[in-house]
Amino acid sequence: MAKVDVSKEIRRAVDTGKVIFGTKNSEKSLKNGSGRLIIIANNVPTLAKEKLVSFAEIGKTPYHVFEGNGLELGSVCGKPFTISTMVILDSGKSKVLEITKQ
């Protein structure tokens, strides 16, 4: 299988699917099990990252640590602000869910 371009697939998920942004909303989504994938920027504070990862593991939700910082993740999503975490609820036409299988 060809390697998936993470940035391109994240943008496609934002454009064609259903995505929520922010640490608090991501945490709620993980607690109620509605998320299919959580993406965490690499500059999220360690304690917050560990908390989100543990919620993801408990709920058996895959997670991906984005290689860029929050500003870069916001730019990839086409938003004029930083994005620390985001949850993919519906991937739409993207193959973003395959990034955890690489």
The first five atom37 places (N, CA, C, CB, O) and aatype in JSON, in Angstrom:
{
  "aatype": [12, 0, 11, 19, 3, 19, 15, 11, 6, 9, 1, 1, 0, 19, 3, 16, 7, 11, 19, 9, 13, 7, 16, 11, 2, 15, 6, 11, 15, 10, 11, 2, 7, 15, 7, 1, 10, 9, 9, 9, 0, 2, 2, 19, 14, 16, 10, 0, 11, 6, 11, 10, 19, 15, 13, 0, 6, 9, 7, 11, 16, 14, 18, 8, 19, 13, 6, 7, 2, 7, 10, 6, 10, 7, 15, 19, 4, 7, 11, 14, 13, 16, 9, 15, 16, 12, 19, 9, 10, 3, 15, 7, 11, 15, 11, 19, 10, 6, 9, 16, 11, 5],
  "atom_mask": [
    [1, 1, 1, 1, 1],
    [1, 1, 1, 1, 1],
    [1, 1, 1, 1, 1],
    [1, 1, 1, 1, 1],
    [1, 1, 1, 1, 1],
    [1, 1, 1, 1, 1],
    [1, 1, 1, 1, 1],
    [1, 1, 1, 1, 1],
    [1, 1, 1, 1, 1],
    [1, 1, 1, 1, 1],
    [1, 1, 1, 1, 1],
    [1, 1, 1, 1, 1],
    [1, 1, 1, 1, 1],
    [1, 1, 1, 1, 1],
    [1, 1, 1, 1, 1],
    [1, 1, 1, 1, 1],
    [1, 1, 1, 0, 1],
    [1, 1, 1, 1, 1],
    [1, 1, 1, 1, 1],
    [1, 1, 1, 1, 1],
    [1, 1, 1, 1, 1],
    [1, 1, 1, 0, 1],
    [1, 1, 1, 1, 1],
    [1, 1, 1, 1, 1],
    [1, 1, 1, 1, 1],
    [1, 1, 1, 1, 1],
    [1, 1, 1, 1, 1],
    [1, 1, 1, 1, 1],
    [1, 1, 1, 1, 1],
    [1, 1, 1, 1, 1],
    [1, 1, 1, 1, 1],
    [1, 1, 1, 1, 1],
    [1, 1, 1, 0, 1],
    [1, 1, 1, 1, 1],
    [1, 1, 1, 0, 1],
    [1, 1, 1, 1, 1],
    [1, 1, 1, 1, 1],
    [1, 1, 1, 1, 1],
    [1, 1, 1, 1, 1],
    [1, 1, 1, 1, 1],
    [1, 1, 1, 1, 1],
    [1, 1, 1, 1, 1],
    [1, 1, 1, 1, 1],
    [1, 1, 1, 1, 1],
    [1, 1, 1, 1, 1],
    [1, 1, 1, 1, 1],
    [1, 1, 1, 1, 1],
    [1, 1, 1, 1, 1],
    [1, 1, 1, 1, 1],
    [1, 1, 1, 1, 1],
    [1, 1, 1, 1, 1],
    [1, 1, 1, 1, 1],
    [1, 1, 1, 1, 1],
    [1, 1, 1, 1, 1],
    [1, 1, 1, 1, 1],
    [1, 1, 1, 1, 1],
    [1, 1, 1, 1, 1],
    [1, 1, 1, 1, 1],
    [1, 1, 1, 0, 1],
    [1, 1, 1, 1, 1],
    [1, 1, 1, 1, 1],
    [1, 1, 1, 1, 1],
    [1, 1, 1, 1, 1],
    [1, 1, 1, 1, 1],
    [1, 1, 1, 1, 1],
    [1, 1, 1, 1, 1],
    [1, 1, 1, 1, 1],
    [1, 1, 1, 0, 1],
    [1, 1, 1, 1, 1],
    [1, 1, 1, 0, 1],
    [1, 1, 1, 1, 1],
    [1, 1, 1, 1, 1],
    [1, 1, 1, 1, 1],
    [1, 1, 1, 0, 1],
    [1, 1, 1, 1, 1],
    [1, 1, 1, 1, 1],
    [1, 1, 1, 1, 1],
    [1, 1, 1, 0, 1],
    [1, 1, 1, 1, 1],
    [1, 1, 1, 1, 1],
    [1, 1, 1, 1, 1],
    [1, 1, 1, 1, 1],
    [1, 1, 1, 1, 1],
    [1, 1, 1, 1, 1],
    [1, 1, 1, 1, 1],
    [1, 1, 1, 1, 1],
    [1, 1, 1, 1, 1],
    [1, 1, 1, 1, 1],
    [1, 1, 1, 1, 1],
    [1, 1, 1, 1, 1],
    [1, 1, 1, 1, 1],
    [1, 1, 1, 0, 1],
    [1, 1, 1, 1, 1],
    [1, 1, 1, 1, 1],
    [1, 1, 1, 1, 1],
    [1, 1, 1, 1, 1],
    [1, 1, 1, 1, 1],
    [1, 1, 1, 1, 1],
    [1, 1, 1, 1, 1],
    [1, 1, 1, 1, 1],
    [1, 1, 1, 1, 1],
    [1, 1, 1, 1, 1]
  ],
  "atom_positions": [
    [[0.85, -1.17, 0.0], [0.0, 0.0, 0.0], [0.9, 1.24, 0.0], [-0.97, 0.0, 1.23], [1.89, 1.29, 0.72]],
    [[0.54, 2.22, -0.81], [1.3, 3.46, -0.91], [1.15, 4.26, 0.38], [0.83, 4.28, -2.12], [0.13, 4.2, 1.07]],
    [[2.2, 5.01, 0.68], [2.16, 5.84, 1.89], [1.16, 6.98, 1.71], [3.57, 6.41, 2.21], [1.11, 7.63, 0.66]],
    [[0.35, 7.2, 2.73], [-0.69, 8.22, 2.7], [-0.06, 9.57, 3.04], [-1.85, 7.87, 3.68], [0.71, 9.67, 4.0]],
    [[-0.38, 10.62, 2.27], [0.07, 11.98, 2.57], [-0.82, 12.51, 3.69], [0.02, 12.91, 1.29], [-1.98, 12.86, 3.46]],
    [[-0.28, 12.56, 4.9], [-1.05, 12.88, 6.09], [-1.73, 14.25, 5.98], [-0.16, 12.84, 7.32], [-2.92, 14.38, 6.24]],
    [[-0.97, 15.27, 5.59], [-1.52, 16.63, 5.52], [-2.66, 16.72, 4.53], [-0.42, 17.63, 5.14], [-3.69, 17.34, 4.81]],
    [[-2.47, 16.1, 3.38], [-3.51, 16.15, 2.34], [-4.78, 15.44, 2.8], [-2.99, 15.52, 1.03], [-5.89, 15.92, 2.55]],
    [[-4.63, 14.32, 3.46], [-5.79, 13.56, 3.92], [-6.5, 14.25, 5.09], [-5.36, 12.16, 4.32], [-7.72, 14.17, 5.21]],
    [[-5.74, 14.92, 5.95], [-6.37, 15.68, 7.03], [-7.22, 16.79, 6.44], [-5.31, 16.26, 8.01], [-8.36, 16.99, 6.86]],
    [[-6.67, 17.51, 5.46], [-7.42, 18.59, 4.82], [-8.68, 18.06, 4.13], [-6.54, 19.33, 3.8], [-9.74, 18.69, 4.2]],
    [[-8.56, 16.91, 3.46], [-9.71, 16.32, 2.78], [-10.78, 15.92, 3.8], [-9.29, 15.1, 1.95], [-11.98, 16.06, 3.53]],
    [[-10.36, 15.43, 4.96], [-11.32, 15.06, 6.01], [-12.04, 16.3, 6.54], [-10.61, 14.33, 7.17], [-13.25, 16.26, 6.8]],
    [[-11.31, 17.41, 6.69], [-11.93, 18.65, 7.16], [-12.94, 19.15, 6.13], [-10.85, 19.74, 7.42], [-14.02, 19.62, 6.49]],
    [[-12.58, 19.05, 4.85], [-13.45, 19.56, 3.78], [-14.66, 18.68, 3.5], [-12.66, 19.72, 2.51], [-15.74, 19.2, 3.21]],
    [[-14.51, 17.35, 3.58], [-15.6, 16.46, 3.16], [-16.24, 15.66, 4.29], [-15.09, 15.52, 2.14], [-17.31, 15.08, 4.11]],
    [[-15.6, 15.63, 5.45], [-16.12, 14.83, 6.55], [-16.61, 15.68, 7.7], [0.0, 0.0, 0.0], [-16.97, 16.84, 7.53]],
    [[-16.62, 15.07, 8.89], [-17.05, 15.78, 10.09], [-15.92, 15.7, 11.11], [-18.4, 15.18, 10.68], [-15.47, 14.61, 11.49]],
    [[-15.46, 16.87, 11.54], [-14.29, 16.97, 12.4], [-14.59, 17.95, 13.53], [-13.04, 17.41, 11.6], [-15.28, 18.95, 13.33]],
    [[-14.06, 17.67, 14.72], [-14.16, 18.64, 15.81], [-12.75, 19.04, 16.25], [-14.98, 18.07, 17.01], [-11.83, 18.23, 16.2]],
    [[-12.6, 20.28, 16.68], [-11.31, 20.82, 17.07], [-11.28, 21.15, 18.55], [-10.98, 22.07, 16.25], [-12.32, 21.43, 19.15]],
    [[-10.11, 21.12, 19.13], [-9.91, 21.57, 20.51], [-9.75, 20.43, 21.5], [0.0, 0.0, 0.0], [-10.31, 19.34, 21.33]],
    [[-8.98, 20.69, 22.52], [-8.68, 19.67, 23.53], [-9.92, 19.26, 24.32], [-7.62, 20.18, 24.47], [-10.14, 18.07, 24.53]],
    [[-10.72, 20.24, 24.75], [-11.91, 19.91, 25.55], [-12.92, 19.11, 24.74], [-12.56, 21.19, 26.09], [-13.46, 18.12, 25.22]],
    [[-13.18, 19.54, 23.51], [-14.12, 18.81, 22.67], [-13.59, 17.42, 22.32], [-14.41, 19.6, 21.38], [-14.35, 16.46, 22.25]],
    [[-12.28, 17.32, 22.1], [-11.67, 16.02, 21.8], [-11.82, 15.07, 22.98], [-10.18, 16.2, 21.44], [-12.13, 13.89, 22.82]],
    [[-11.6, 15.61, 24.17], [-11.73, 14.79, 25.38], [-13.16, 14.27, 25.55], [-11.32, 15.6, 26.61], [-13.37, 13.11, 25.88]],
    [[-14.14, 15.16, 25.32], [-15.55, 14.74, 25.4], [-15.85, 13.65, 24.39], [-16.49, 15.94, 25.18], [-16.52, 12.66, 24.7]],
    [[-15.35, 13.83, 23.17], [-15.59, 12.85, 22.11], [-14.99, 11.5, 22.46], [-15.03, 13.35, 20.79], [-15.6, 10.46, 22.22]],
    [[-13.79, 11.51, 23.02], [-13.14, 10.26, 23.4], [-13.89, 9.57, 24.54], [-11.68, 10.51, 23.81], [-13.99, 8.35, 24.58]],
    [[-14.41, 10.37, 25.47], [-15.14, 9.8, 26.6], [-16.44, 9.14, 26.17], [-15.44, 10.87, 27.63], [-16.83, 8.11, 26.72]],
    [[-17.13, 9.74, 25.16], [-18.39, 9.12, 24.73], [-18.21, 8.17, 23.55], [-19.38, 10.2, 24.36], [-19.18, 7.59, 23.07]],
    [[-16.98, 8.01, 23.08], [-16.69, 7.02, 22.04], [-17.14, 7.37, 20.64], [0.0, 0.0, 0.0], [-17.29, 6.49, 19.8]],
    [[-17.35, 8.66, 20.36], [-17.85, 9.03, 19.04], [-16.74, 9.24, 18.01], [-18.67, 10.28, 19.14], [-17.02, 9.25, 16.81]],
    [[-15.51, 9.41, 18.45], [-14.41, 9.68, 17.52], [-13.87, 8.41, 16.86], [0.0, 0.0, 0.0], [-13.87, 7.34, 17.46]],
    [[-13.39, 8.55, 15.63], [-12.79, 7.43, 14.92], [-11.27, 7.53, 14.91], [-13.32, 7.35, 13.49], [-10.58, 6.52, 14.75]],
    [[-10.74, 8.77, 15.08], [-9.3, 9.0, 15.1], [-9.06, 10.34, 15.76], [-8.69, 8.95, 13.67], [-9.78, 11.31, 15.49]],
    [[-8.05, 10.41, 16.63], [-7.66, 11.69, 17.21], [-6.28, 12.06, 16.69], [-7.67, 11.64, 18.77], [-5.38, 11.21, 16.63]],
    [[-6.12, 13.31, 16.32], [-4.84, 13.82, 15.83], [-4.38, 14.88, 16.82], [-4.95, 14.4, 14.36], [-5.12, 15.81, 17.14]],
    [[-3.14, 14.73, 17.3], [-2.59, 15.6, 18.32], [-1.35, 16.29, 17.75], [-2.25, 14.81, 19.63], [-0.46, 15.62, 17.22]],
    [[-1.29, 17.62, 17.86], [-0.1, 18.36, 17.42], [1.08, 17.99, 18.31], [-0.35, 19.9, 17.45], [0.9, 17.64, 19.47]],
    [[2.3, 18.06, 17.76], [3.46, 17.6, 18.54], [3.87, 18.56, 19.65], [4.63, 17.38, 17.62], [4.7, 18.2, 20.48]],
    [[3.32, 19.79, 19.68], [3.7, 20.72, 20.74], [2.66, 20.84, 21.85], [3.94, 22.08, 20.15], [2.71, 21.76, 22.66]],
    [[1.73, 19.91, 21.9], [0.75, 19.88, 23.0], [1.52, 19.52, 24.27], [-0.43, 18.84, 22.71], [2.37, 18.63, 24.25]],
    [[1.23, 20.2, 25.38], [1.93, 19.87, 26.64], [1.85, 18.38, 26.97], [1.35, 20.7, 27.8], [0.82, 17.73, 26.74]],
    [[2.93, 17.86, 27.51], [3.05, 16.42, 27.77], [1.9, 15.87, 28.59], [4.35, 16.14, 28.47], [1.37, 14.81, 28.27]],
    [[1.5, 16.56, 29.64], [0.43, 16.08, 30.5], [-0.89, 15.95, 29.74], [0.26, 17.01, 31.7], [-1.6, 14.96, 29.88]],
    [[-1.21, 16.97, 28.94], [-2.44, 16.94, 28.15], [-2.39, 15.83, 27.11], [-2.68, 18.3, 27.45], [-3.38, 15.14, 26.88]],
    [[-1.23, 15.65, 26.48], [-1.06, 14.61, 25.47], [-1.25, 13.23, 26.09], [0.33, 14.71, 24.8], [-1.94, 12.38, 25.53]],
    [[-0.64, 13.01, 27.25], [-0.76, 11.72, 27.94], [-2.21, 11.44, 28.33], [0.13, 11.69, 29.18], [-2.68, 10.3, 28.22]],
    [[-2.92, 12.47, 28.77], [-4.32, 12.31, 29.16], [-5.17, 11.9, 27.96], [-4.87, 13.61, 29.78], [-5.98, 10.98, 28.04]],
    [[-4.97, 12.59, 26.82], [-5.73, 12.27, 25.6], [-5.39, 10.87, 25.09], [-5.45, 13.3, 24.51], [-6.28, 10.12, 24.68]],
    [[-4.11, 10.53, 25.11], [-3.7, 9.21, 24.64], [-4.29, 8.12, 25.53], [-2.17, 9.09, 24.61], [-4.72, 7.07, 25.03]],
    [[-4.32, 8.34, 26.84], [-4.9, 7.32, 27.72], [-6.4, 7.17, 27.49], [-4.63, 7.67, 29.2], [-6.92, 6.05, 27.51]],
    [[-7.11, 8.3, 27.27], [-8.54, 8.2, 26.94], [-8.73, 7.45, 25.63], [-9.18, 9.6, 26.85], [-9.65, 6.65, 25.49]],
    [[-7.87, 7.72, 24.66], [-7.97, 7.05, 23.36], [-7.74, 5.56, 23.51], [-6.95, 7.65, 22.36], [-8.46, 4.76, 22.91]],
    [[-6.74, 5.18, 24.3], [-6.45, 3.75, 24.48], [-7.57, 3.05, 25.23], [-5.14, 3.57, 25.23], [-7.91, 1.9, 24.91]],
    [[-8.16, 3.71, 26.22], [-9.27, 3.11, 26.96], [-10.45, 2.88, 26.03], [-9.68, 4.01, 28.14], [-11.09, 1.82, 26.09]],
    [[-10.75, 3.86, 25.18], [-11.87, 3.75, 24.26], [-11.53, 3.04, 22.96], [0.0, 0.0, 0.0], [-12.37, 2.95, 22.06]],
    [[-10.28, 2.53, 22.85], [-9.83, 1.83, 21.64], [-9.97, 2.71, 20.39], [-10.62, 0.53, 21.45], [-10.32, 2.22, 19.31]],
    [[-9.69, 4.01, 20.55], [-9.7, 4.96, 19.45], [-8.27, 5.16, 19.0], [-10.37, 6.32, 19.86], [-7.41, 5.5, 19.82]],
    [[-7.97, 4.97, 17.72], [-6.6, 5.2, 17.26], [-6.23, 6.67, 17.38], [-6.44, 4.72, 15.81], [-7.09, 7.55, 17.3]],
    [[-4.92, 6.93, 17.56], [-4.46, 8.32, 17.64], [-3.22, 8.48, 16.77], [-4.16, 8.72, 19.11], [-2.53, 7.51, 16.46]],
    [[-2.97, 9.71, 16.38], [-1.8, 10.04, 15.56], [-1.22, 11.34, 16.07], [-2.18, 10.14, 14.04], [-1.95, 12.32, 16.26]],
    [[0.09, 11.37, 16.3], [0.76, 12.6, 16.7], [1.26, 13.26, 15.42], [1.93, 12.33, 17.72], [2.15, 12.74, 14.74]],
    [[0.69, 14.43, 15.11], [1.03, 15.18, 13.91], [2.46, 15.69, 14.04], [0.04, 16.36, 13.68], [2.87, 16.14, 15.11]],
    [[3.23, 15.62, 12.96], [4.65, 16.0, 13.02], [4.87, 17.48, 13.23], [5.33, 15.57, 11.75], [5.91, 17.88, 13.74]],
    [[3.9, 18.32, 12.85], [4.05, 19.76, 13.01], [3.43, 20.26, 14.3], [0.0, 0.0, 0.0], [2.83, 19.5, 15.05]],
    [[3.61, 21.56, 14.53], [3.03, 22.15, 15.74], [1.57, 22.54, 15.48], [3.85, 23.38, 16.2], [1.03, 22.29, 14.4]],
    [[0.94, 23.16, 16.47], [-0.47, 23.53, 16.37], [-0.76, 24.52, 15.26], [0.0, 0.0, 0.0], [-1.81, 24.46, 14.62]],
    [[0.17, 25.45, 15.03], [-0.01, 26.43, 13.96], [0.01, 25.75, 12.59], [1.08, 27.51, 14.04], [-0.78, 26.09, 11.71]],
    [[0.91, 24.79, 12.42], [0.99, 24.04, 11.16], [-0.25, 23.18, 10.96], [2.25, 23.16, 11.14], [-0.74, 23.06, 9.83]],
    [[-0.75, 22.58, 12.03], [-1.97, 21.77, 11.93], [-3.15, 22.65, 11.55], [-2.25, 21.02, 13.26], [-4.0, 22.25, 10.75]],
    [[-3.22, 23.84, 12.13], [-4.28, 24.78, 11.77], [-4.19, 25.18, 10.31], [0.0, 0.0, 0.0], [-5.21, 25.29, 9.63]],
    [[-2.98, 25.38, 9.82], [-2.77, 25.74, 8.41], [-3.19, 24.6, 7.49], [-1.3, 26.1, 8.16], [-3.81, 24.84, 6.45]],
    [[-2.86, 23.37, 7.86], [-3.25, 22.2, 7.06], [-4.77, 22.11, 6.97], [-2.67, 20.9, 7.67], [-5.32, 21.75, 5.93]],
    [[-5.44, 22.44, 8.07], [-6.91, 22.37, 8.11], [-7.57, 23.58, 7.44], [-7.38, 22.27, 9.55], [-8.79, 23.6, 7.28]],
    [[-6.77, 24.57, 7.06], [-7.32, 25.76, 6.43], [-7.94, 26.73, 7.42], [0.0, 0.0, 0.0], [-8.83, 27.51, 7.07]],
    [[-7.49, 26.68, 8.65], [-8.03, 27.54, 9.7], [-7.0, 28.61, 10.07], [-8.43, 26.71, 10.96], [-5.8, 28.34, 10.05]],
    [[-7.44, 29.83, 10.39], [-6.51, 30.9, 10.72], [-6.11, 30.93, 12.2], [-7.11, 32.23, 10.34], [-5.82, 31.99, 12.75]],
    [[-6.1, 29.77, 12.85], [-5.74, 29.69, 14.25], [-5.04, 28.37, 14.52], [-6.99, 29.85, 15.16], [-5.07, 27.46, 13.68]],
    [[-4.41, 28.26, 15.68], [-3.72, 27.02, 16.02], [-4.74, 25.95, 16.41], [-2.71, 27.26, 17.16], [-5.79, 26.24, 16.98]],
    [[-4.41, 24.73, 16.1], [-5.24, 23.58, 16.47], [-4.34, 22.61, 17.22], [-5.91, 22.9, 15.2], [-3.4, 22.06, 16.65]],
    [[-4.64, 22.39, 18.48], [-3.82, 21.49, 19.28], [-4.24, 20.04, 19.07], [-3.91, 21.86, 20.76], [-3.4, 19.15, 18.93]],
    [[-5.55, 19.82, 19.05], [-6.05, 18.46, 18.82], [-7.31, 18.53, 17.97], [-6.34, 17.74, 20.17], [-8.04, 19.53, 17.96]],
    [[-7.54, 17.45, 17.26], [-8.77, 17.34, 16.47], [-9.19, 15.88, 16.45], [-8.59, 17.88, 15.03], [-8.36, 14.98, 16.52]],
    [[-10.49, 15.67, 16.34], [-11.04, 14.32, 16.28], [-11.81, 14.17, 14.98], [-11.95, 14.01, 17.51], [-12.63, 15.02, 14.63]],
    [[-11.53, 13.09, 14.28], [-12.25, 12.76, 13.05], [-13.48, 11.95, 13.47], [-11.35, 11.96, 12.03], [-13.36, 10.84, 13.98]],
    [[-14.66, 12.52, 13.24], [-15.9, 11.8, 13.51], [-16.33, 11.02, 12.28], [-17.02, 12.77, 13.94], [-16.79, 9.88, 12.38]],
    [[-16.17, 11.64, 11.1], [-16.49, 11.01, 9.82], [-15.4, 11.45, 8.85], [-17.93, 11.4, 9.31], [-15.19, 12.64, 8.66]],
    [[-14.72, 10.51, 8.23], [-13.58, 10.84, 7.38], [-13.99, 11.37, 6.0], [-12.7, 9.62, 7.21], [-13.14, 11.86, 5.26]],
    [[-15.26, 11.28, 5.66], [-15.69, 11.76, 4.35], [-15.0, 11.01, 3.23], [0.0, 0.0, 0.0], [-14.97, 9.78, 3.24]],
    [[-14.44, 11.73, 2.27], [-13.76, 11.1, 1.13], [-12.28, 10.88, 1.37], [-13.95, 11.95, -0.1], [-11.57, 10.41, 0.47]],
    [[-11.79, 11.2, 2.56], [-10.35, 11.08, 2.82], [-9.99, 9.67, 3.28], [-9.91, 12.1, 3.87], [-10.84, 8.87, 3.67]],
    [[-8.7, 9.4, 3.22], [-8.16, 8.12, 3.69], [-7.38, 8.35, 4.98], [-7.25, 7.46, 2.62], [-6.42, 7.63, 5.26]],
    [[-7.78, 9.34, 5.75], [-7.06, 9.74, 6.96], [-7.01, 8.62, 7.99], [-7.7, 10.97, 7.57], [-6.07, 8.56, 8.78]],
    [[-7.99, 7.75, 8.01], [-8.0, 6.67, 8.98], [-6.89, 5.65, 8.72], [-9.34, 5.98, 8.97], [-6.58, 4.84, 9.6]],
    [[-6.29, 5.67, 7.52], [-5.22, 4.74, 7.18], [-3.87, 5.18, 7.73], [-5.13, 4.59, 5.68], [-2.92, 4.4, 7.69]],
    [[-3.75, 6.41, 8.25], [-2.43, 6.88, 8.73], [-1.97, 6.11, 9.94], [-2.48, 8.36, 9.05], [-0.77, 6.06, 10.21]],
    [[-2.87, 5.51, 10.68], [-2.46, 4.75, 11.85], [-1.99, 3.35, 11.47], [-3.6, 4.67, 12.86], [-1.45, 2.63, 12.31]],
    [[-2.2, 2.95, 10.23], [-1.84, 1.6, 9.78], [-0.49, 1.56, 9.09], [-2.89, 1.07, 8.85], [-0.08, 0.51, 8.59]],
    [[0.22, 2.71, 9.05], [1.53, 2.75, 8.38], [2.62, 2.19, 9.25], [1.88, 4.15, 7.98], [3.77, 2.15, 8.84]]
  ]
}
